[in-house]
Amino acid sequence: MESLNIQFDEQGLVPAIVQDVRTGEVLMLAYMNETSLNKTIETKRTWFYSRSREELWQKGATSGNEQHVKQLYYDCDQDALLVKVEQTGPACHTGEKSCFYREVDLGEESTVDPQIVERVFESIQDRRDHPQENSYTNYLFDEGVDKILKKVSEEAGEVIIGAKNQDNENLAMEIADLTYHTLVLMAERGLSTDDVKAVLTERMKGDSNE
């Protein structure tokens, strides 16, 4: 990797942080050597070096939980990698989505989840694919697109009323309702949040004043 000038350690390894490209969630930390890094770039799948087995391994080769590489970065000191991927299935061998699933209690109030929209959308998709009894989301899917559109229209009206009343707390709640029903519509029509992000990305590229 002379062109990248990656600074491998004395064992010929560099730490690689793997992150979900859509949600930003950190999935795992592993190590790459020059060969596995080259294979990762070539195949667009993550390859690592096992320090315990002293051999290369491809993520998902046996489990099917592959990582499709979308972006690859290295840090300012060129001694750490950030790999942004589309994850198939769980990333952790325990079955958890991320290896970082155990949180340390810092004794502080909980903060807003920056990936909450993505998490809500994933929950909606899960309800669509695995219906549950007495689920409001499944009720909407069962009623069909006309019912969903009616709810989107109703919630948009509630947003307008909330704004006119100058009640920001209520407005935030109404926008949350509108967002939820819009996500249900997207799931019903087979759209992803990436589809919307792609449009916004292109708009930002085309209009620096937007």
HELIX and SHEET records of a PDB file:
HELIX    1   1 GLU A   34  THR A   43  1                                  10    
HELIX    2   2 ILE A  116  ASP A  129  1                                  14    
HELIX    3   3 TYR A  136  GLU A  143  1                                   8    
HELIX    4   4 VAL A  145  LYS A  164  1                                  20    
HELIX    5   5 ASN A  168  GLU A  188  1                                  21    
HELIX    6   6 THR A  193  GLY A  206  1                                  14    
SHEET    1   A 4 VAL A  26  MET A  32  0                                        
SHEET    2   A 4 VAL A  14  ASP A  20 -1                                        
SHEET    3   A 4 LEU A  81  GLN A  87  1                                        
SHEET    4   A 4 GLN A  67  TYR A  74 -1                                        
SHEET    1   B 2 TRP A  47  SER A  50  0                                        
SHEET    2   B 2 GLU A  55  GLN A  58 -1                                        
END                                                                             
